[in-house]
Amino acid sequence: MAARLPPALNLAVLCSDVEFDGNQRPFSLNEPQYAIGVLPDEHGRLSAPELTLYVQLDDEHALGTFWFLIEARTASGFVIPGGRTARTEITFTGNPDPMVPFEHAFDLRDLVFPEPGWYHFHVVCNHTSLNERSAFPASRLRVVPAERSARG
């Protein structure tokens, strides 16, 4: 029986949207995100707009079926309530072309940040953060409360 080998994380970019080409491959990353300003609700929580985490994996030697999800964590490492995406199952059979990495766009919806601060987005493969297994750090997002304009 062949050993299961997970892919390695090459790149993860938080952005507002990913455009796809005619072959349904990621083509353009729109508005890479570093910080967002969000109007707080009556309890001070900050509902984020829809975001996308574009992920590039080195799957040249990856073998087996794995499930992936994204975790939104506080700066101290705690997953925020509702901060996990649904699991996505992906099967790897070894990529014969190392010039073409595996790419996937994870939609991040309905995120509510409990307070202003830094949040980290981890790519999790079978219960293990690929960010912690590689030199590539988790994508970070600074969340700040926005102020209401005088008009609205």
Salt bridges, closest charged atoms under 4 A:
ASP41 OD2 - ARG45 NE 3.04
GLU42 OE2 - HIS43 NE2 3.67
GLU50 OE1 - ARG109 NE 3.42
GLU60 OE1 - HIS61 NE2 3.85
GLU71 OE1 - ARG73 NH2 2.72
GLU71 OE2 - ARG84 NE 2.88
GLU103 OE1 - ARG25 NH2 2.63
ASP107 OD2 - ARG109 NH2 3.54
GLU132 OE2 - ARG73 NH1 3.14
